[in-house]
Amino acid sequence: MADLSLPPDSLFLGFDSSTQSLKATVLDSSLNIVTTELVHFDSELPHYKTKDGVYRDPTVNGRIVSPTIMWVEALDLILHKLSSANFDFKKVIAVSGSGQQHGSVYWQKGSSQILTSLDPNKSLKDQLQNAFSFKESPIWMDSSTTVQCREIENAVGGGMVLSEITGSRAYERYTGPQIRKLFSTEGDLYERTERISLVSSFMASLLIGDYASIDETDGAGMNLMDIKKRCWSKEALEATATGLEEKLGKLAPAYATAGSISQYFVHRYGFEKNCVVVQWSGDNPNSLAGLTLSTPGDLAISLGTSDTVFGITKEHQPSLEGHVFPNPVDPGSYMVMLVYKNASLTREEIRDRCANGSWDVFNKYLEQTQPLNDGKLGFYYTENEILPPLPVGSHRYVLDNFSGESLEGVKEREVKEFDPPSEVRALIEGQFLSKRAHAERFGMPSPPIRIIATGGASANENILNLISAIFGCDVYTVQRPGNTCYIRTSCIFLAYSLIIGNLCVFLCTDSASLGAALRAAHGWLCNKKGTFVPISCLYEGKLEKTSLNCKLKVKAGDANVASNYGLLMKKRMEIEKKLVEKLGHF
């Protein structure tokens, strides 16, 4: 049998360049966490004056960007923090990472020469300050490209045709529409752009000292790649901008090696020169890897700045709703995903307004209110929503004559406000009723075999109980013994822990950087063998002894409750349809 083991005493470094922070997770050869580190943009890099890691442009509706150089400085800072903690970079034999999906970076002509000749005596920030044709990067929260979305869809024959080609219809946050907007409105700067990177390939470029390829999985989040052929689509490129393929470079499989670590990092931090950089990918694909999601009947729900629902499938079924990507750790399958923009920040807004800014009060309200909320339904959007396509605003309804047993004779009545406990429950029930409804409509399993919850809110047992009740299945989380991990709320990072006897168990929710570290190990092994090997060979038969192990958190409850929620969900979708017809921005 071929040797598929990892070298003893070796380390694997995974990053997650997310909306609000840059995180690092280090795994050893037994796939247990050795250390973690974090840079929070708002609090640790305050001179950029971001809020939640972004700039919201008050002059352009829906325009949301981040300063590109901030991500560069964050890499400097996180490596400095690891070095100050006496982390031994020489033991790291592979690095990979996760980047917030869809965000784009625009390298100015001549920047490749800067990358290949970085001076280890100077910071990355000082050397790359003028390397970008656009100083600000459009990110996944941006919704300013509706016109460009329609132009691209019309050019290829419609939204369903684009979904058939690329895995998704045109979405405002997708990179293709963002590129088209810059091409159309700032053509001179577009012409001066040498290379366009995703956040993932951008960060990988910094590490290898050269332009890194976009990986096939994250590349599917651009409306530019032929998802079946795994190459750039000629039709999509022509519908987006001229001369685009040259600026994008070549695609690469997610498990491939981007290159060796740059000499800059060898001399500045002590990495070994043979350390490989495995292709970075998107945050949600990395979470899929970190949760070891491999059974088509399982679903994962990631609860963070955005909420996502994702699973795996063997076939690509085009749809006008949801997204399909190549599976980052299995070339023979696909990752299917739904994305919601109104997530943790919306939960925090309701917490601040209705629960005195206290999660304890918020949770008390969830505990004291009844399932189905006496027929109170709420729709809450602090940002223009992706799914359903509704603008900023709140909508509240009371269902008269609703018992939970039938919809016969039930009528909705719009109201201006709820009492605080009902508002809190309406928010959480509404978010997960929407997830269940759209997951079922997209063809995801119903009920799932199980749900694996990750992200900041997965540490909240009241929310996990509601997920289990609404979906009608067991809910699992990742528990990592002996390590302090940080949970993103908004501007605060909290360590949640349970003390069981003398064992301290921390509920660590950052599956993206964990997945990146695991993918670093997987990519290293594929590179060593000269071919793709299944990622499961790294942990098969020993998963419970690793930091990847998921454990049952909430057992599926009364099936009748899930059935009653199904009726409430049906009524919610009727109301949602009316709202979209009246207000939808598509």
PETA-V631398 format. One record per residue. N is the residue number from 0. PHI is phi in radians with two decimals (NA if undefined). OMEGA is omega in whole degrees, 0 to 359 (none if undefined). D_CENTER is the distance of its C-alpha to the mean C-alpha in Angstrom with 1 decimal. Layout:
# PETA-V631398
n->[N;N]
phi->[PHI;PHI]
omega->[OMEGA;OMEGA]
d_center->[D_CENTER;D_CENTER]
This chain:
# PETA-V631398
n->[0;1;2;3;4;5;6;7;8;9;10;11;12;13;14;15;16;17;18;19;20;21;22;23;24;25;26;27;28;29;30;31;32;33;34;35;36;37;38;39;40;41;42;43;44;45;46;47;48;49;50;51;52;53;54;55;56;57;58;59;60;61;62;63;64;65;66;67;68;69;70;71;72;73;74;75;76;77;78;79;80;81;82;83;84;85;86;87;88;89;90;91;92;93;94;95;96;97;98;99;100;101;102;103;104;105;106;107;108;109;110;111;112;113;114;115;116;117;118;119;120;121;122;123;124;125;126;127;128;129;130;131;132;133;134;135;136;137;138;139;140;141;142;143;144;145;146;147;148;149;150;151;152;153;154;155;156;157;158;159;160;161;162;163;164;165;166;167;168;169;170;171;172;173;174;175;176;177;178;179;180;181;182;183;184;185;186;187;188;189;190;191;192;193;194;195;196;197;198;199;200;201;202;203;204;205;206;207;208;209;210;211;212;213;214;215;216;217;218;219;220;221;222;223;224;225;226;227;228;229;230;231;232;233;234;235;236;237;238;239;240;241;242;243;244;245;246;247;248;249;250;251;252;253;254;255;256;257;258;259;260;261;262;263;264;265;266;267;268;269;270;271;272;273;274;275;276;277;278;279;280;281;282;283;284;285;286;287;288;289;290;291;292;293;294;295;296;297;298;299;300;301;302;303;304;305;306;307;308;309;310;311;312;313;314;315;316;317;318;319;320;321;322;323;324;325;326;327;328;329;330;331;332;333;334;335;336;337;338;339;340;341;342;343;344;345;346;347;348;349;350;351;352;353;354;355;356;357;358;359;360;361;362;363;364;365;366;367;368;369;370;371;372;373;374;375;376;377;378;379;380;381;382;383;384;385;386;387;388;389;390;391;392;393;394;395;396;397;398;399;400;401;402;403;404;405;406;407;408;409;410;411;412;413;414;415;416;417;418;419;420;421;422;423;424;425;426;427;428;429;430;431;432;433;434;435;436;437;438;439;440;441;442;443;444;445;446;447;448;449;450;451;452;453;454;455;456;457;458;459;460;461;462;463;464;465;466;467;468;469;470;471;472;473;474;475;476;477;478;479;480;481;482;483;484;485;486;487;488;489;490;491;492;493;494;495;496;497;498;499;500;501;502;503;504;505;506;507;508;509;510;511;512;513;514;515;516;517;518;519;520;521;522;523;524;525;526;527;528;529;530;531;532;533;534;535;536;537;538;539;540;541;542;543;544;545;546;547;548;549;550;551;552;553;554;555;556;557;558;559;560;561;562;563;564;565;566;567;568;569;570;571;572;573;574;575;576;577;578;579;580;581;582;583;584;585]
phi->[NA;-1.12;-1.36;-1.99;-1.52;-1.68;-1.08;-1.01;1.23;-1.59;-2.20;-2.29;-1.82;-2.11;-1.93;-2.36;-1.59;-1.79;-1.12;-1.88;-2.83;-2.06;-2.04;-2.34;-2.27;-2.02;-1.86;-1.60;-1.24;-1.65;1.11;-1.94;-1.24;-1.65;-2.78;-2.38;-2.62;-2.69;-2.14;-1.68;-1.09;-1.07;-1.55;-1.73;-2.24;-1.18;-1.16;-1.44;0.99;-1.45;-2.11;1.06;1.44;-2.41;-1.92;-1.79;-1.33;-1.28;-1.65;-2.24;-1.05;1.51;-1.40;-2.35;-2.40;-2.27;-1.23;-1.02;-1.15;-1.08;-1.15;-1.14;-1.12;-1.10;-1.15;-0.91;-1.21;-1.21;-1.21;-1.10;-1.14;-1.11;-1.11;-1.15;-1.57;1.12;-1.20;-1.59;-1.12;-1.12;-1.45;-1.37;-1.84;-2.72;-2.25;-2.55;-2.87;-2.18;-2.20;-0.93;-1.25;1.40;-1.05;-2.29;-2.21;-2.10;-1.43;-1.30;-0.99;1.67;-1.22;-1.07;-1.18;-1.14;-1.06;-1.40;-2.28;-1.15;-1.62;-1.13;-1.52;-2.15;-1.28;-1.06;-1.00;-1.10;-1.51;-1.93;-0.95;-1.96;-1.59;-2.06;-1.25;-1.96;-1.32;-2.06;-1.76;-1.07;-2.15;-1.09;-1.39;-1.18;-2.33;-1.67;-2.04;-1.02;-1.04;-1.16;-1.03;-1.17;-1.09;-1.17;-1.06;-1.08;-1.18;-1.69;1.94;2.11;-1.10;-1.21;-1.11;-1.10;-1.13;-1.08;-1.34;-1.87;1.76;-2.67;-1.19;-1.31;-2.10;-0.98;-1.38;-1.15;-1.18;-1.02;-1.04;-1.14;-1.12;-1.08;-1.08;-1.16;-1.07;-1.38;-1.78;-2.40;-1.03;-1.12;-1.20;-1.07;-1.12;-1.44;-1.53;-1.53;-2.54;-1.93;-1.99;-1.40;-0.97;-1.12;-1.26;-1.10;-1.14;-1.11;-1.09;-1.04;-1.31;-1.69;1.20;-2.92;-1.24;-1.55;-1.17;-1.35;-1.42;-1.13;-1.28;-1.19;-1.10;-1.26;-1.67;-2.14;1.08;-2.26;-1.81;-1.29;-1.23;-1.48;-1.53;1.01;-2.50;-1.13;-1.49;-1.04;-1.12;-1.19;-1.08;-1.15;-1.34;-1.81;-2.90;-1.45;1.10;-1.39;-1.03;-1.12;-1.29;-1.50;1.31;-1.54;-1.57;-2.52;-1.08;-1.11;-1.56;-1.36;-1.59;-1.36;2.73;-1.49;-1.04;-1.09;-1.03;-0.95;-1.39;-1.09;-1.40;-1.44;-2.15;1.63;-1.10;-1.28;-1.16;-1.55;-1.06;-1.73;-1.85;-1.46;-0.77;-1.32;-2.47;-1.32;-1.16;-1.20;-1.04;-1.18;-1.10;-1.00;-1.16;-1.15;-1.59;0.85;-1.27;-2.46;-1.79;-0.98;-1.45;-1.55;-2.20;-2.05;-2.15;-1.79;-2.04;-2.53;-1.00;-2.01;-1.80;-2.32;-2.09;-2.55;-2.67;-2.21;-2.60;-1.54;-2.18;-1.67;-1.90;-1.12;-2.68;-1.53;-2.37;1.48;-2.46;-2.21;-2.28;-1.06;-1.10;-1.21;-2.13;-2.66;-1.06;-1.61;-2.45;-2.14;-1.83;-1.94;-2.66;-2.04;-2.24;-2.19;-1.34;-1.49;-2.36;-1.08;-1.18;-1.24;-1.08;-1.21;-1.11;-1.19;-1.02;-1.17;-1.42;-1.95;-2.21;0.99;1.22;-2.00;-1.18;-1.08;-1.17;-0.96;-1.19;-1.09;-1.11;-1.10;-1.27;-1.59;-1.68;-1.59;-0.92;1.37;0.98;0.93;1.33;-1.66;-2.11;-2.30;-2.16;-2.25;-2.32;-1.56;-2.30;-0.98;-1.48;-1.49;-2.39;-1.31;-1.35;-2.09;-1.40;-0.94;2.70;-2.19;-2.43;-2.18;-2.39;-1.97;-1.62;-1.28;1.21;-1.59;-1.90;1.67;-1.69;-2.77;-1.74;-1.13;1.36;-1.46;-2.29;-1.56;-2.35;-1.33;-2.25;-1.45;-2.74;-2.01;-1.19;-0.94;-1.06;-1.17;-1.10;-1.09;-1.16;-1.08;-1.09;-1.21;-1.04;-1.10;-1.06;-1.53;-1.13;-1.11;-1.10;-1.11;-1.08;-1.27;-1.12;-1.14;-1.16;-1.42;1.63;-1.27;-1.06;-2.50;-1.30;-1.17;-1.08;-2.80;-2.05;-1.81;-1.73;-2.47;1.57;-0.92;-1.26;-1.26;-1.48;-1.67;-1.15;-1.13;-1.20;-1.09;-1.07;-1.18;-1.02;-1.09;-1.17;-1.27;-1.50;1.25;-2.64;-1.19;-2.12;-1.97;-2.34;-1.61;-2.04;-2.10;-1.21;1.35;-2.31;-1.54;-2.17;-1.98;-1.96;-1.34;-1.89;-2.44;-1.95;-2.15;-2.05;-2.04;-1.74;-1.70;-2.51;-2.06;-1.80;-2.11;1.06;-1.71;-1.70;-1.71;-1.92;-1.78;-1.50;-1.68;-1.86;-1.54;-1.28;-1.22;-1.24;-1.11;-1.07;-1.13;-1.13;-1.12;-1.17;-1.07;-1.13;-1.13;-1.10;-1.05;-1.17;-1.05;-1.13;-1.11;-1.44;1.32;-2.81;-1.21;-2.21;-1.04;-1.15;-1.11;-1.14;-1.28;-2.32;-1.04;1.45;-2.44;-1.02;-1.17;-1.71;-1.98;-1.37;-1.60;-1.18;-1.72;-2.20;-1.10;-1.91;-2.37;-1.39;-0.97;-1.67;-1.10;-1.12;-1.14;-1.14;-1.08;-1.16;-1.11;-1.11;-1.08;-1.19;-1.09;-1.09;-1.06;-1.18;-1.05;-1.19;-1.12;-1.18;-1.01;-1.03;-1.14;-1.12;-1.12;-1.09;-1.49;-2.14;-0.93;-1.57;-1.74]
omega->[182;178;180;182;176;182;177;177;177;180;182;188;178;178;169;177;187;183;189;187;168;182;175;175;180;176;172;184;174;180;172;183;178;180;174;176;185;169;179;191;186;187;184;175;189;182;175;176;175;170;186;176;187;167;173;185;181;183;181;183;175;182;180;186;173;177;185;185;177;179;177;181;179;177;173;188;184;177;175;180;176;180;180;178;178;175;184;182;182;181;181;181;177;179;170;183;181;176;175;186;172;180;186;181;187;182;178;177;182;183;179;179;176;181;185;182;180;180;182;178;180;180;174;182;182;185;184;184;184;186;190;179;171;186;182;183;172;182;187;181;183;178;186;189;180;179;181;177;181;179;181;179;181;183;182;179;175;183;181;176;179;178;177;182;194;181;179;167;181;177;185;184;183;190;180;176;177;178;181;179;180;178;184;188;182;187;181;180;176;180;180;180;182;183;173;179;163;177;181;182;175;181;176;178;178;185;182;180;180;178;177;177;167;180;187;181;178;178;178;179;184;190;183;188;171;191;179;181;181;176;179;180;180;182;181;179;182;179;188;183;178;177;189;185;179;180;181;183;184;174;179;174;183;182;183;177;179;181;175;179;181;177;177;183;175;184;186;186;176;173;171;184;180;177;182;174;178;180;170;176;182;183;180;173;177;176;177;178;183;178;183;180;186;181;183;180;180;171;171;174;179;187;182;177;164;171;177;172;181;179;180;179;179;186;175;177;182;183;174;181;178;188;176;178;168;177;185;183;178;183;184;181;182;172;177;190;169;184;178;182;181;189;186;181;176;176;180;178;178;176;182;185;188;187;176;179;186;173;177;178;178;181;177;178;177;182;186;177;186;172;182;169;181;176;178;181;179;175;188;183;175;172;173;187;176;185;359;183;183;182;178;178;178;181;184;182;170;178;178;178;180;180;185;182;185;175;180;179;182;177;179;179;182;180;183;184;171;169;186;179;180;178;180;180;179;178;186;177;182;180;185;169;178;180;180;183;183;175;179;181;180;179;175;186;180;351;176;172;175;172;173;183;177;184;188;185;178;173;182;185;178;177;178;178;179;176;181;182;184;181;179;181;175;176;180;170;177;177;184;182;167;181;174;177;188;184;182;168;172;177;184;177;187;173;178;179;173;177;180;186;178;183;177;181;181;178;185;190;185;182;183;180;174;178;178;178;177;179;174;178;180;179;177;181;177;179;179;182;180;180;177;171;181;181;182;180;179;187;183;178;181;185;183;179;183;176;181;189;175;181;180;180;179;178;178;184;183;180;179;179;177;178;177;176;177;177;178;178;180;179;178;182;175;180;179;180;179;179;180;179;182;191;189;182;171;none]
d_center->[36.7;34.5;33.3;29.6;29.5;27.9;30.4;31.4;30.6;27.8;24.5;21.0;18.7;14.9;13.0;9.6;10.0;7.7;9.1;11.8;12.6;13.0;13.3;15.5;16.3;19.5;20.7;24.3;25.9;26.0;22.2;22.6;21.0;23.5;21.9;18.9;18.7;16.9;17.5;16.7;17.1;19.1;21.5;21.9;22.0;23.7;25.7;22.9;23.2;19.6;18.6;15.1;14.6;15.7;18.9;19.6;22.5;25.3;27.3;24.8;23.3;19.6;19.3;16.6;16.4;16.1;19.0;18.4;20.9;19.2;16.5;19.7;21.4;18.6;19.0;22.7;22.4;20.3;22.6;25.5;24.5;24.2;27.6;29.2;28.3;30.3;27.5;29.1;27.2;29.9;28.6;25.2;25.7;22.2;19.1;15.7;12.3;8.6;7.9;5.7;6.4;9.8;11.3;14.7;17.5;21.2;23.6;27.3;30.1;31.3;28.2;28.2;31.5;30.0;27.3;29.9;32.3;30.4;32.8;31.8;34.1;31.9;28.4;25.6;25.4;29.2;29.2;26.3;27.0;28.5;26.5;24.5;26.0;23.6;23.0;20.0;16.7;15.5;11.8;9.5;11.5;14.7;16.8;20.0;20.4;21.7;24.9;23.4;21.4;24.8;26.6;24.4;24.6;28.3;28.9;27.7;29.3;26.8;23.3;24.0;25.3;22.3;20.1;22.7;22.4;18.7;16.9;16.2;18.6;18.2;15.6;16.1;12.8;13.2;14.9;18.1;19.1;18.2;20.5;23.1;23.3;24.0;26.3;28.2;28.5;28.7;30.2;32.0;28.9;27.2;30.4;30.2;26.7;27.1;23.6;20.2;17.2;13.5;11.9;11.6;15.2;16.4;15.7;17.3;20.1;20.9;21.3;23.5;25.5;25.2;23.0;20.4;19.7;16.5;15.5;16.0;12.6;10.7;14.0;13.8;11.4;14.4;17.1;19.2;19.2;21.5;19.3;22.5;24.2;21.2;22.8;22.7;24.2;27.4;27.3;23.9;24.8;28.1;26.7;24.4;26.5;29.4;29.3;25.5;25.5;27.3;24.8;21.8;23.6;23.2;20.4;20.0;18.9;15.8;18.4;20.8;22.0;21.4;24.5;26.1;25.2;27.0;30.3;29.1;27.1;29.9;32.5;30.5;28.8;30.6;28.3;30.3;30.8;30.0;26.4;24.1;20.8;18.7;16.5;13.2;10.3;6.7;4.0;3.9;7.5;8.2;7.5;9.8;12.2;12.2;13.1;15.7;15.0;18.0;20.0;19.7;20.7;17.9;14.8;11.7;10.5;7.6;9.2;8.1;8.5;7.0;7.9;7.1;10.0;10.3;13.4;15.6;18.7;21.5;22.0;20.4;21.6;21.2;20.4;20.2;17.4;14.0;12.7;13.9;12.9;15.1;14.3;13.6;16.2;18.6;20.1;21.9;19.2;16.2;12.8;12.8;10.2;10.7;8.7;10.4;10.7;13.3;11.9;12.7;14.7;16.6;17.4;18.7;20.7;22.5;23.0;24.6;26.7;27.8;27.6;29.0;25.7;26.0;23.6;26.9;28.4;25.3;25.4;29.2;28.8;26.6;29.2;32.2;31.1;31.6;29.4;29.4;30.2;33.6;32.3;30.3;27.2;25.0;22.5;20.8;19.0;18.8;16.9;17.6;15.7;14.1;15.3;18.2;19.0;20.8;21.5;21.5;24.0;24.9;26.9;28.8;31.0;33.5;34.4;38.2;39.8;36.6;37.4;34.4;36.8;37.1;36.2;39.8;41.1;37.8;37.3;34.6;35.8;33.7;34.2;33.4;32.2;31.8;32.9;30.3;29.9;29.6;27.0;24.7;25.1;24.8;21.4;19.9;21.9;21.0;17.2;17.5;20.4;18.4;15.7;18.6;20.5;18.0;17.0;20.7;21.4;18.9;20.7;18.6;20.9;22.8;23.3;20.8;22.5;20.1;16.8;14.8;13.1;10.8;9.6;12.4;14.2;14.6;17.4;19.2;21.7;22.8;19.4;19.3;22.8;22.0;19.2;21.9;24.6;22.8;21.5;24.6;23.3;22.7;19.6;18.7;16.9;16.7;19.8;20.6;24.3;25.7;22.7;21.6;17.9;16.4;14.6;13.0;15.0;15.5;17.9;19.0;17.8;19.7;20.6;21.3;23.9;26.4;29.8;31.4;34.8;34.5;31.0;28.1;24.9;21.7;18.8;16.0;12.6;10.5;9.8;7.6;10.8;13.0;11.7;12.3;15.8;16.5;15.7;18.0;20.7;20.2;20.5;23.5;25.2;24.7;26.1;29.0;29.9;29.6;27.7;24.7;25.0;23.1;20.5;22.1;25.2;23.7;23.7;25.8;28.4;27.2;23.8;25.2;26.4;23.0;20.1;18.1;20.3;19.1;21.8;22.9;22.4;23.7;26.2;26.3;28.9;31.5;30.8;32.8;30.3;27.5;30.0;30.9;27.2;27.3;30.1;28.4;25.3;27.8;29.3;26.1;25.2;28.7;28.3;24.9;26.6;29.3;27.0;25.2;28.7;29.8;27.0;24.2;23.2;23.2]
